[in-house]
């Protein structure tokens, strides 16, 4: 299956959009299913850093660890799942529009199943296909309102 892809336009400059959208510590502010995020060993968002995300999926909470594989401000961020039965691989691409006054943001999300997680990937993909566009709209609203 191909990755889930969604593109939105945000009325903010790429530097601002990238700085906020690519920082995992802000994910819970615009992704409704994120309960908690923390970096391993007190690190921050840079290539090679690992962060653990706890997400609420239905009535359950699931934790996964991802490693930042790309961090090229203000245009590209990517993280790859490194543990758990379902591993998310995500990227954010930001391109300037209107001479840099606005941004076009493309999100890509895919999942790998390991062990019993293989059977769950279709369900997780379906949930993400519903939830991701709502999160992207929340991101747009937060950035455009200045909150």
N, C-alpha and C positions, 0 to 999 in steps of 0.2 A: 504494500500500500504506500501511497505517497504521503508526504508530510501534510499536516493541516497548515494552510497559509491564509493569512488575513492581512489586508492593507487598509490603513486609515490615514487621513490627513489631519494634522494638528496645527493650530494657529499659534505656534511658538517656534523659535529658531532651533535648528538641529542640536546645538550644544546643550540647550536647556532640556530638550526632549531626551536626548541620549543620557545625559547625566542622571536624570531621574529614573527613566524606564530601565536602564541597564544596572542599576544598583539593587541587588537582591534585598537589601535592608528596607527598601521601599515597596517590595512586592505586595506585602499585606495591605498596603494602602489602596491598591487598585485591583488586586486579585482577591475576590471574595472568599475563595476557598483556602487561602493561606492563613494558617494559625500562628506560625512562628518560623523565624529564620535565624540561624546563627552561623558564623564562620568558624571553621576549625582553627585552633591555635591562635585565636585573636586576630586573624588576618583580615584583609579587606578585599574589595573587588579588583583583582588583577589576575592575569593569566597564571594558571597553576593553582590558584586558591580554590579551596573546597568549601562549600556551604551546604548545610542541611536544612531542608524545608519540611515542615509538617503541614500537611494539607488535610482538610476535612472533605472526605468523599462519602456522601450520604451521611450516615450516622457514625461513621468510623473515621479515625485519624490515621493517616499513613505518613511515614517519614521516608525521605529519599535524600541521597547526597549527590550533588553535582559538582563538577570541576569546570572552572572557567577556562575555555579553550581559545577564545578570541576576545580581545578588548582593544578596539581601535577607534577611540573617540574622534569625532562625534558620529561615526558611521556604522560600526558593526560590533556586536556583542554576541557571544555564543557560549553555551554551557552544555556539557555532556554528562548524562547520568553515569555514576560509577558504582552504585550499590543498590541493592533491593531487587525484588522480583520484577518490578516495572521501573524502567529507567527512562526518564524524559530527556530528550535532546531538543534544545530550543535555541533560536537565534532571533536577534532584533537587528534590522537594517534600517538606518535613518538616512534619507536623502533630502537635501535642501530643495525647496520650491519657492517661487516668487522671490528670487535673489536672496534666499536664506531667511526670509521673514517667516516662512512656514516650513513644515516638514511632512514628508510622506514616510510613514513607518510601516515596514513589512515584518510581520511576525511569522515564524515557522516553528512548528512543534511536531515532534514525532516520538514514538515510544518503542522501546525494545522490551520484550518479555524474557525473563530468565526463570527456569524451573516452572513452578506452577503459575508464574506471572504471564507466561505465554497465552494461557487460556483467558486471562483477564484483559489483555491488551485491547481487543475490540470494544469492550465495555468502557474502558478508560478513554479510548479515542472518541467514542460517542459522547461521553460526558464532557470531554474537552472541546469537542466541536460545538457543543451548546454553550459552554461557559466562557470560552476564550473571547468570542466577540463581545460579550458583556463586559469582561475585564478591560478590553481595549477601549470600549466606550467610556468606562470609568476613568481610565488613564487620560483620555482626551479631555474629559470634563474637568479633572483635577488640574491638569496643566493649563487649560484655557481659562480657568477661573482663578488661577494663582494660589490655590490652597495646597 
